[in-house]
Amino acid sequence: MDRDRVEGKVKDIAGRVQRQAGEWTGDEETQINGAGKQAEGKVQNIAGKAKDALRRPRTTDEESEREQGELEEERESEPRRRRA
């Protein structure tokens, strides 16, 4: 797991706590700072995930399984149509 993923998650959680504390106390500046830290953590986490994905090359079998899983998820998420 990439270090950015861990640090990003920590910032995300710290930002959530800070934002929530600002909401409870009515301090808008704390809310804004917390939301900013939370967003920064999410971006850092995504960057870490991308680095992890680039480090690990996929084999054709893994790609096929992933694509098959995505197709099944799409089918499951589509609304079912009634037959007349």
Residue pairs with C-beta under 8 A, 6 or more apart in sequence:
1 48
1 52
2 48
2 49
2 51
2 52
2 55
3 48
4 44
4 45
4 47
4 48
4 51
5 44
5 45
5 48
5 49
5 52
6 48
7 41
7 44
7 48
8 40
8 41
8 42
8 43
8 44
8 45
8 46
8 47
8 48
9 41
9 45
10 41
11 37
11 38
11 40
11 41
11 44
12 37
12 38
12 41
12 42
12 45
13 41
14 37
14 41
15 34
15 35
15 36
15 37
15 38
15 39
15 40
15 41
16 34
16 38
17 34
18 30
18 33
18 34
18 37
18 38
19 30
19 31
19 34
19 35
19 38
20 34
21 27
21 30
21 34
22 28
22 29
22 30
22 31
22 32
22 33
22 34
23 31
58 66
